[in-house]
Amino acid sequence: MLITRLPPFRSRPGLSRKESSGMVSNGTIGRRLLNVREAAQYLDLEVDTVYKKSRLREVPSVKVGRALKFDVEALNRYIEQHTIEVID
């Protein structure tokens, strides 16, 4: 298995730090798409669990070519829908 390291962040004209760090923004709609690793961190799950939940259609995801992406707004709705309310 070949492991490569990314070079340190270098400022490039017209490119924000968020865009250069791998976060994807589609610009026109303004939604932020996460890759599987980022979605796993966001949901506090293992990467394999995110793949499984996506395959079973338990977590909303989008296929972009061969890549699996997750919309932050859709993940927030998922969290809200699966939140257990407190009984007073």
C-alpha positions in Angstrom: 0.0 0.0 0.0 1.4 3.4 -1.1 1.0 6.2 1.4 1.5 9.7 0.3 1.6 12.9 2.3 0.0 16.1 1.2 2.2 19.1 1.0 1.6 21.8 3.7 -1.0 24.5 2.8 0.3 27.2 0.6 -1.7 30.3 -0.2 -2.8 30.3 -3.8 -4.6 33.3 -5.4 -8.4 32.9 -5.6 -8.4 29.7 -3.5 -9.5 29.8 0.1 -8.0 27.5 2.8 -11.3 25.6 3.1 -11.4 24.8 -0.6 -7.7 23.7 -0.7 -8.1 21.5 2.4 -10.5 19.2 0.5 -13.8 20.6 1.5 -15.9 20.9 -1.6 -18.4 23.8 -2.2 -20.6 23.8 -5.3 -20.7 27.6 -5.3 -24.1 28.3 -6.8 -26.2 26.6 -4.1 -23.6 27.1 -1.4 -23.8 23.5 0.1 -20.8 21.9 1.5 -20.1 18.3 0.5 -18.0 16.0 2.7 -16.1 12.9 1.8 -16.6 9.7 3.7 -13.9 10.3 6.2 -15.2 13.8 7.0 -18.7 12.6 7.3 -17.6 9.9 9.7 -15.9 12.5 11.9 -19.0 14.8 11.6 -21.3 11.9 12.7 -18.8 10.5 15.2 -18.9 7.1 13.5 -16.3 4.8 12.0 -15.7 5.1 8.2 -16.9 1.5 7.6 -20.1 2.3 9.5 -20.8 5.3 7.2 -20.2 3.2 4.1 -22.6 0.6 5.5 -25.3 3.1 6.5 -25.0 4.8 3.1 -25.3 1.5 1.3 -28.4 0.6 3.3 -29.7 4.1 2.6 -29.9 5.0 6.3 -27.6 8.1 5.8 -28.2 10.5 2.9 -25.4 10.5 0.4 -24.6 11.5 -3.2 -22.6 9.7 -5.8 -20.3 12.0 -7.7 -18.7 9.8 -10.3 -17.2 7.0 -8.2 -16.9 9.2 -5.1 -19.4 9.2 -2.3 -20.2 12.6 -0.9 -22.4 13.8 2.0 -24.2 17.1 2.2 -23.9 18.8 5.6 -27.5 20.1 5.5 -28.8 16.6 4.8 -26.7 15.2 7.6 -28.1 17.8 10.0 -31.6 16.8 9.0 -30.7 13.2 9.6 -29.4 14.0 13.0 -32.6 16.0 13.9 -34.9 13.2 12.7 -33.0 10.6 14.7 -32.7 12.7 17.9 -34.5 11.2 20.9 -36.4 13.8 22.8 -36.2 14.1 26.5 -39.3 13.4 28.6 -40.0 15.9 31.3 
